[in-house]
């Protein structure tokens, strides 16, 4: 899967958590800073590939495979951001770097980061980035 598709799926997942009235293409466009036509093309491609559906109210719905990919990418983002911040990287930079790395890191390396993150979590239960 291409990085851009992963970014769209992750964005839809994050928006679903914050929007009670459903996610629309315009929400994705605003969140990602892309034009509405570009978002429409990408959403059509994701729909054709079976990652999303769009209901009669134009709500974007993650299908099981799309949700799986979105959750994996989101987990990578969260873990990598936390580890980078633990290393002393300022939060804003850690988040930006995690966005880049989350799409290219191997499964094996990510699992190592995840194990490291679990150790950090045990030491840092009250830290802001774990709430």
ZAMARGU-4260 file (C-alpha; in steps of 0.2 Angstrom, whole numbers, plus 5000, padded with zeros to 4 digits):
<rodrens>
0) 5000/5000/5000 | 5006/5017/4996 | 5010/5030/5010 | 4997/5042/5004 | 4983/5029/5005
5) 4989/5025/5023 | 4989/5043/5027 | 4971/5045/5021 | 4965/5029/5031 | 4974/5035/5047
10) 4966/5053/5045 | 4949/5045/5043 | 4951/5035/5058 | 4957/5050/5069 | 4942/5060/5062
15) 4930/5047/5066 | 4936/5048/5085 | 4932/5067/5085 | 4917/5069/5075 | 4899/5063/5080
20) 4891/5067/5064 | 4902/5056/5053 | 4917/5060/5042 | 4915/5068/5025 | 4927/5072/5011
25) 4928/5090/5016 | 4934/5085/5033 | 4948/5074/5026 | 4952/5089/5014 | 4954/5101/5029
30) 4963/5089/5040 | 4976/5084/5027 | 4977/5101/5018 | 4973/5094/5001 | 4961/5101/4988
35) 4944/5093/4987 | 4946/5086/4970 | 4962/5077/4976 | 4953/5070/4991 | 4939/5064/4980
40) 4951/5055/4968 | 4960/5047/4983 | 4943/5042/4991 | 4937/5034/4975 | 4953/5024/4974
45) 4951/5018/4992 | 4933/5014/4989 | 4937/5004/4973 | 4951/4994/4983 | 4939/4990/4997
50) 4946/5000/5011 | 4931/5012/5013 | 4913/5014/5009 | 4903/5030/5007 | 4885/5029/5013
55) 4870/5039/5007 | 4874/5053/5018 | 4892/5055/5011 | 4899/5048/5027 | 4916/5039/5024
60) 4916/5022/5033 | 4931/5012/5035 | 4929/4994/5030 | 4937/4980/5040 | 4953/4980/5029
65) 4954/4999/5029 | 4951/5000/5048 | 4965/4987/5051 | 4978/4997/5040 | 4972/5013/5049
70) 4974/5006/5066 | 4991/4999/5062 | 4998/5016/5056 | 4990/5025/5070 | 4998/5013/5083
75) 5015/5016/5074 | 5012/5035/5075 | 5008/5034/5094 | 5022/5022/5098 | 5035/5031/5088
80) 5030/5048/5094 | 5031/5043/5112 | 5049/5035/5110 | 5055/5050/5101 | 5049/5061/5115
85) 5056/5050/5128 | 5073/5052/5119 | 5071/5071/5121 | 5064/5076/5105 | 5052/5091/5106
90) 5034/5085/5105 | 5031/5095/5088 | 5046/5087/5080 | 5043/5070/5087 | 5025/5070/5080
95) 5032/5076/5063 | 5046/5063/5062 | 5034/5049/5068 | 5022/5054/5053 | 5037/5051/5041
100) 5044/5035/5049 | 5028/5026/5052 | 5026/5022/5034 | 5043/5015/5030 | 5049/5007/5046
105) 5050/4988/5045 | 5038/4977/5056 | 5054/4970/5065 | 5060/4987/5069 | 5043/4994/5074
110) 5041/4979/5086 | 5057/4984/5094 | 5051/5001/5096 | 5035/4994/5103 | 5044/4984/5116
115) 5054/5000/5121 | 5038/5010/5122 | 5031/4997/5134 | 5046/4999/5145 | 5044/5018/5144
120) 5026/5017/5148 | 5029/5008/5164 | 5041/5022/5170 | 5030/5036/5163 | 5012/5032/5168
125) 5008/5050/5172 | 5017/5058/5157 | 5006/5069/5146 | 5009/5060/5130 | 5002/5044/5137
130) 4985/5051/5142
</rodrens>
